[in-house]
Amino acid sequence: MAFFKRIRKTLLITFILSSCIAFNAYAYDDVKGGEIQVDSAVNLRAEATTDSTVLDRLYNGERVAVIGEEEDWYQVVYNGQTGYVSAGYVELSDIMNVEPGAAQVTTDVLNVRSIPSTNGDVVTRLYSGANVKIIGINNGWFKVEGSDFTGYISAEFAEIVKNTISSTAASSGVYVGQTASSSTRQQIVDYAASFLGCPYVYGGTSPKGFDCSGFTRYVYAHFNISLPHSSASQYKSSVTKIKRSELKLGDLVFFSSGGSGVGHVGIYVGGGNFIHAPRPGKSVTYDSLDSNYYSSHYIGAGTLLR
């Protein structure tokens, strides 16, 4: 087991290295697939000892993500739950179809590639905090599946969490007046994030170039919601007004842009941030509602998702 790198850095190491390198606290230096090999079942434990709490029971043939080792134990993730299994009951593989949970992105922007290599084409992009279903492991990469894509992300920039993504929601549209699940809202911001870096073009309504309302209009159209191509019109007649404290993923945020009325719009992505097409010379990006400019130009928020 000497080949297997220890993947969880201690706080001390993090502190020492933080001044000289960028470090992702949730990164997996290496990740493998593991298939349970046991006559009946084996315990998933909270710690690498037989005296620790039993978190779950794993049965013969079940598959896990193996993220580290401690003496004669493997640290594994099963359905988003991290624990330890005696190494003698786990068969390792660099390549395996396995669904340990969802991958939560831990870097600002992460490319989803067509093959498990940085040489692969970029299929789409995911932003920090986005969740996407893991369907396999391939030499340190997660094979992931979104609502309209399949590809690979480096396990170095993701944390395995419990999968709460609905497969039915991923394939269905959302209509104004429908109740939107949290997974649907996540799909909206994930889809918006796939256009990060697209240029601003005045009057633009496609990935070749967006203006602010053209961007929100294009994203929502993907989910069968129609919006006018005007930030003022979107605010005036298309949304239900909400307080800033009521903002959820996928809601729209509106700003002035010189005058007193609405002149700019973006999509709220959580954590006080939003994604938008800012202005000529810029591209689709994230900004904070608390930044000096946007906090002073903030007008209000609205939702199309109840």
PEUR-V261256 format. One record per helix or strand of 2 or more residues. SS is the DSSP state (hx for helix, st for strand). FROM is the first residue (numbers start at 0). TO is the last residue. If there is no record, write none. Layout:
BEGIN
SS FROM TO
SS FROM TO
END
This chain:
BEGIN
hx 10 16
st 31 35
st 40 44
st 53 58
st 62 69
st 72 77
st 80 85
hx 86 88
st 89 92
st 94 95
st 101 104
st 108 112
st 121 126
st 130 137
st 140 144
st 149 153
hx 154 156
st 157 160
hx 166 169
hx 181 192
st 198 199
st 204 205
st 208 209
hx 211 220
hx 230 237
st 239 241
hx 243 245
st 251 255
st 261 269
st 272 275
st 284 287
hx 291 296
st 297 302
END
